[in-house]
């Protein structure tokens, strides 16, 4: 059977499986097992567990995933997000749209604590959304800034998706982390600029009213009130600094972050057996989900790679008339479409065997292309109708806010994300300057 026919059958089965609503891990795993058996016979099935437990599950780099998840869960449980929001609100409360700006800033900082997309959205949705609505903020502005700001966790290090991408595509995780800083700040800045301009033109969208305490606090009192946010920021800098400085690997850095977050949780007065159990269960749930996706995707990727997919895709792409940017745009459109249906980690696992030969043939910088991929996933993560973050936001939104309100609220921020992706595509130095500064290279 020709590779083109097998490719068609593989992806047809995958699409049918997705339509059925089955978990992506089991769809990919079952396709890999069934095609291996039918093409090479039952005796070939032994290759799959050998690969999974010999290569995938024994990978030292994968240890970073549960440890960074533990770090994020512990910081979330310790109430750091609430303190961060209060601190930023104290300084920016007088500004029209200040609460929305504060929500974006806290989402940006929280992204650097958690490494996942939904945590910031859910946390700020519970803390900042009621505060904005009670102060008569435009509800679409309030919903949009939280939905988009929360998705920054996919892009800003220590991003779990970046770890998966780096492991599967053999790209330095440390360089990907460094590459995500510039685009992450760019997107956060675009959100803040949009909020400030909108509220300047339409002040009723973000009233600048603050409470009496915020009005009467002196500069020294404000500094004292915000000192509680210093420990988590120091922890973030210690983790990322140790990785970028070459002191430790991302996996070892994740261990520092996990230990430090538990210490912060202890000193915050929020540590108890019940809270520790909640943090552990949250870590177990998220880690289990990621690992099952990795196992299923390894089954799928193994058979496709063994069939000669790399050569087939390479020949297919080199024969296209679109050129460097044409192929790049087609790939981004494919990623965006998949992102509205699947988890970003699953998309990496599915597309890596197909895309990496293309990256090599077309001469794309691997770090730049990886960061662009993450930005695309972030955009798809909040894009109607199936963006994951939209459903997270709906689950915690106050009564009276429907999914239509969330869809309409997120549109301007999706456009801002698209603008950010275009800017980084045209000016790759935004992404590559910090990795080259830290790790060298031209």
C-alpha positions in Angstrom: 0.0 0.0 0.0 1.4 3.4 -1.0 2.3 6.0 1.7 -0.2 8.5 0.2 -3.0 6.0 0.6 -2.0 5.2 4.1 -1.7 8.9 5.0 -5.3 9.4 3.7 -6.6 6.5 5.7 -4.8 7.5 8.9 -6.1 11.0 9.0 -9.6 10.0 7.9 -9.7 7.6 10.9 -8.4 10.4 13.1 -11.1 12.8 11.9 -13.8 10.3 12.4 -12.5 9.6 15.9 -12.6 13.3 16.8 -16.1 13.6 15.5 -17.2 10.7 17.7 -16.1 12.6 20.8 -13.7 10.0 22.1 -10.7 11.2 24.1 -7.8 12.2 21.8 -5.3 10.0 23.6 -7.4 6.9 22.9 -8.1 7.9 19.3 -4.4 8.3 18.5 -3.4 5.2 20.4 -6.0 2.9 18.9 -5.2 4.1 15.3 -1.5 3.4 15.9 -2.2 -0.1 17.3 -4.7 -1.1 14.6 -2.7 0.1 11.7 0.5 -1.5 13.1 -1.3 -4.9 13.4 -3.0 -4.7 9.9 0.1 -3.6 8.1 2.8 -5.6 9.8 1.0 -8.3 11.8 0.4 -8.9 15.5 4.1 -9.6 16.2 4.9 -6.0 15.4 2.8 -4.7 18.3 5.7 -5.3 20.7 7.4 -2.3 19.2 4.8 0.1 20.7 5.3 -0.6 24.4 9.0 -0.8 23.9 9.0 2.7 22.4 6.6 4.1 25.0 8.4 2.8 28.1 11.9 2.8 26.6 12.0 6.2 25.0 9.0 8.3 25.9 8.3 7.6 29.6 12.0 7.3 30.4 12.7 10.7 29.1 14.3 12.9 31.8 12.8 16.0 30.2 9.3 14.9 30.7 9.8 15.1 34.5 9.5 18.9 34.1 5.8 18.6 33.2 4.4 17.3 36.6 6.9 19.5 38.5 5.8 22.7 36.7 2.2 21.7 37.1 2.8 21.2 40.8 4.4 24.7 41.0 1.4 26.3 39.4 -1.1 24.4 41.5 0.7 25.3 44.7 0.9 29.0 43.9 -2.7 29.0 42.9 -3.8 27.4 46.1 -1.6 29.8 48.2 -3.7 32.8 47.1 -0.9 34.5 45.2 -3.2 35.5 42.3 -5.5 37.4 44.7 -2.6 39.3 46.2 -1.1 40.1 42.9 -4.5 41.5 41.7 -4.9 43.6 44.8 -1.4 44.9 44.5 -1.7 45.9 40.8 -5.2 47.4 41.5 -3.7 49.6 44.3 -1.3 51.2 41.8 -3.6 51.4 38.7 -7.0 51.9 40.2 -7.2 55.6 39.2 -6.7 54.8 35.5 -9.8 54.4 33.3 -9.8 50.6 32.6 -7.3 50.1 35.4 -9.0 46.9 36.7 -8.9 45.3 33.2 -5.2 46.3 32.8 -4.6 44.8 36.3 -6.2 41.6 35.2 -4.0 41.3 32.1 -0.8 42.1 34.1 -1.7 39.5 36.7 -2.6 36.9 34.0 0.9 37.6 32.5 2.6 37.1 35.9 0.4 34.1 36.6 1.3 32.6 33.2 5.0 32.6 34.4 3.9 30.7 37.5 1.7 28.0 36.0 2.7 27.2 32.4 -0.9 26.3 31.4 -3.6 28.3 29.7 -6.7 27.7 31.8 -5.3 28.5 35.2 -5.1 32.3 34.7 -8.5 32.5 33.1 -10.2 30.5 35.9 -8.4 32.3 38.7 -8.9 35.8 37.3 -12.5 34.9 36.3 -13.2 34.2 40.0 -11.3 37.2 41.4 -11.2 40.1 38.8 -14.5 39.5 36.8 -16.8 40.1 39.8 -14.8 43.2 40.8 -15.1 44.7 37.3 -18.8 43.9 36.9 -19.5 45.4 40.3 -17.8 48.6 39.2 -19.9 48.8 36.1 -17.2 47.8 33.6 -18.4 46.8 30.1 -18.9 43.1 30.5 -17.4 42.3 27.1 -14.2 44.1 27.9 -14.1 42.3 31.3 -14.7 38.9 29.7 -12.3 39.5 26.8 -9.3 40.7 28.8 -9.5 37.7 31.2 -10.0 35.1 28.4 -7.1 36.4 26.3 -4.9 37.2 29.3 -5.3 33.7 30.7 -4.2 32.1 27.4 -0.8 33.7 27.9 0.1 30.7 30.0 0.5 28.7 26.8 3.2 31.1 25.5 5.1 32.6 28.5 7.6 30.2 30.1 7.5 27.8 31.8 4.9 26.7 29.2 4.0 23.0 29.4 3.2 23.0 25.6 6.7 24.3 25.0 8.2 21.4 26.9 6.2 18.9 24.9 7.1 20.7 21.6 10.8 20.7 22.6 10.9 17.0 23.5 9.1 15.8 20.4 10.7 18.1 17.9 14.2 17.9 19.4 14.4 21.7 20.0 16.1 23.2 23.1 13.4 23.8 25.7 15.6 26.5 27.3 15.7 28.4 23.9 12.0 28.0 23.5 11.4 29.4 27.0 13.7 32.4 26.2 12.0 32.8 22.8 8.5 33.0 24.3 9.4 36.0 26.6 9.4 38.7 23.8 6.2 37.6 22.1 4.5 37.2 25.5 5.3 40.7 26.5 4.3 42.0 23.1 0.8 40.4 23.3 0.3 41.5 26.9 1.3 45.0 25.8 -1.1 44.9 22.8 -4.0 43.9 25.2 -3.1 46.7 27.7 -2.8 49.3 24.9 -6.2 48.3 23.4 -7.9 48.5 26.9 -6.4 52.0 27.6 -7.3 53.4 24.2 -10.8 51.9 24.3 -11.4 53.3 27.8 -10.0 56.7 26.8 -12.4 56.9 23.8 -15.3 55.3 25.8 -14.7 56.0 29.5 -17.9 54.3 30.5 -16.3 51.0 29.4 -13.9 51.1 32.3 -14.8 53.5 35.1 -11.8 54.8 37.1 -13.7 54.7 40.5 -11.7 53.1 43.3 -12.4 52.4 46.9 -11.6 54.9 49.6 -8.7 53.0 50.9 -7.0 53.1 47.5 -7.6 56.9 47.2 -6.1 57.8 50.5 -3.0 55.5 50.5 0.3 57.2 50.3 3.2 56.0 48.1 4.9 54.3 51.1 1.7 52.6 52.1 1.2 51.3 48.6 4.8 49.9 48.5 4.1 48.2 51.9 0.8 46.8 50.6 2.5 45.2 47.6 5.5 43.6 49.3 3.6 40.3 49.5 4.0 39.8 45.7 7.8 39.9 45.9 8.3 36.2 46.9 6.5 34.7 43.9 8.2 37.0 41.5 11.6 36.1 43.0 10.7 32.4 42.6 9.8 32.9 38.9 13.1 34.8 38.4 15.0 32.1 40.2 13.5 29.3 38.2 13.9 31.0 34.7 17.2 32.6 35.7 18.7 29.2 36.7 17.6 27.7 33.4 18.8 30.6 31.2 22.0 31.0 33.1 22.9 27.4 32.4 23.0 26.5 36.1 20.4 23.8 35.6 18.2 22.1 33.0 14.5 22.9 32.6 13.8 19.7 34.5 16.0 20.7 37.4 14.6 24.2 37.3 11.1 22.8 37.6 12.1 20.9 40.7 13.3 24.3 42.2 10.0 25.9 41.3 7.9 23.1 42.8 9.9 23.1 46.1 9.8 26.9 46.3 6.1 27.1 45.6 5.4 24.6 48.5 7.6 26.8 50.8 5.6 29.9 49.7 2.4 28.1 50.3 3.6 27.2 53.8 4.7 30.8 54.7 1.4 32.2 53.3 -0.5 30.4 56.0 -2.5 28.4 53.4 -0.7 25.1 53.9 -2.8 22.3 55.3 -3.3 18.6 54.7 -6.5 19.4 52.7 -4.8 22.0 50.6 -1.8 19.8 50.0 -4.2 17.0 48.9 -6.0 19.4 46.5 -2.7 20.5 45.0 -1.5 16.9 44.6 -4.8 15.8 43.0 -4.7 18.7 40.6 -1.2 17.8 39.6 -2.1 14.2 39.2 -5.1 14.9 37.0 -3.3 17.3 34.7 -0.2 15.2 34.4 -2.2 12.1 33.7 -4.1 13.9 30.9 -0.8 15.1 29.3 0.9 11.7 29.6 -2.0 9.8 28.1 -1.9 12.2 25.1 1.8 11.6 24.8 1.4 7.8 24.9 -1.4 7.9 22.3 0.5 10.2 20.1 3.7 8.1 20.2 1.6 5.2 19.0 0.3 7.3 16.1 3.6 9.0 15.3 5.6 5.7 15.4 3.7 4.0 12.6 3.5 7.1 10.4 7.3 7.7 10.8 8.1 4.1 10.2 6.2 4.1 7.0 8.4 6.8 5.5 6.2 9.8 6.2 9.2 12.2 6.5 10.3 11.5 2.9 6.7 11.7 1.6 6.0 15.0 3.3 9.4 16.4 2.2 8.8 15.5 -1.4 5.2 16.8 -1.3 6.3 20.2 0.1 9.2 20.7 -2.2 6.9 20.1 -5.1 4.5 22.9 -4.0 4.6 26.2 -5.9 3.8 28.4 -2.9 7.3 29.2 -1.7 8.7 30.0 1.7 5.9 32.2 2.9 3.1 30.4 1.1 3.9 27.1 2.9 4.3 28.9 6.2 0.9 30.5 5.9 -0.7 27.1 4.9 0.8 25.5 8.0 -0.4 28.3 10.3 -4.0 28.0 8.9 -3.8 24.2 9.5 -2.6 24.8 13.1 -5.3 27.4 13.7 -8.1 25.0 12.5 -6.8 22.2 14.6 -6.4 24.5 17.6 -10.1 25.2 17.8 -10.8 21.4 18.1 -7.8 19.9 20.1 -5.5 20.6 23.0 -2.2 22.2 21.9 -0.2 19.4 23.3 -2.1 16.9 21.3 -1.6 19.0 18.1 2.2 18.9 18.7 2.1 15.1 19.0 0.0 14.7 15.9 1.7 17.2 13.6 5.3 16.9 14.7 6.1 13.9 12.4 4.5 15.8 9.5 5.8 19.3 10.1 9.5 18.9 11.2 10.6 17.6 7.8 8.9 20.7 6.3 10.8 23.0 8.8 14.1 21.5 7.7 13.4 21.6 4.0 12.0 25.2 4.0 14.8 26.4 6.3 12.7 27.8 9.1 14.5 28.6 12.3 13.3 25.8 14.7 13.0 28.1 17.8 11.2 30.8 15.8 8.8 28.3 14.2 8.1 26.7 17.6 7.2 30.0 19.2 5.0 30.9 16.2 3.3 27.6 16.6 2.7 28.3 20.3 1.3 31.7 19.5 -1.0 30.2 16.9 -2.3 27.7 19.5 -2.8 30.5 22.0 -5.0 32.3 19.4 -6.9 29.2 18.5 -7.3 28.5 22.3 -9.7 31.5 22.5 -11.2 31.4 19.1 -15.0 30.7 18.7 -16.7 28.3 18.4 -14.5 25.7 20.2 -11.7 27.6 22.0 -11.0 25.8 25.2 -10.6 29.0 27.2 -14.0 30.2 26.2 -15.6 27.2 27.9 -13.4 27.7 31.0 -14.6 31.3 31.2 -18.3 30.2 30.7 -17.9 27.8 33.6 -17.1 30.5 36.1 -18.9 33.5 34.6 -21.7 35.1 36.8 -25.3 34.3 36.1 -26.7 36.1 33.1 -23.6 35.9 30.9 -24.1 33.5 28.0 -21.6 31.9 25.6 -22.7 34.5 23.0 -21.4 37.3 25.2 -18.1 35.5 25.6 -17.8 34.9 21.8 -18.4 38.6 21.1 -16.1 39.7 23.9 -13.1 37.7 22.7 -13.2 38.8 19.0 -11.1 42.0 19.4 -8.5 40.0 21.4 -8.3 37.3 18.8 -7.5 40.0 16.2 -4.8 41.4 18.5 -3.3 38.0 18.8 -3.4 37.6 15.0 -1.6 41.0 14.8 1.0 39.8 17.3 1.6 36.6 15.3 2.0 38.6 12.1 4.5 41.0 13.8 6.6 38.1 15.2 6.5 36.3 11.8 7.8 39.4 10.0 10.2 40.4 12.7 11.7 37.2 14.1 14.2 39.0 16.2 11.4 39.7 18.7 11.5 36.0 19.4 15.1 35.2 18.7 16.9 38.1 20.3 16.8 36.8 23.9 17.7 33.2 23.0 20.7 34.4 21.0 21.7 36.7 23.8 21.6 33.9 26.4 22.6 30.9 24.4 24.7 32.5 21.6 24.3 31.8 17.8 23.6 34.1 14.9 
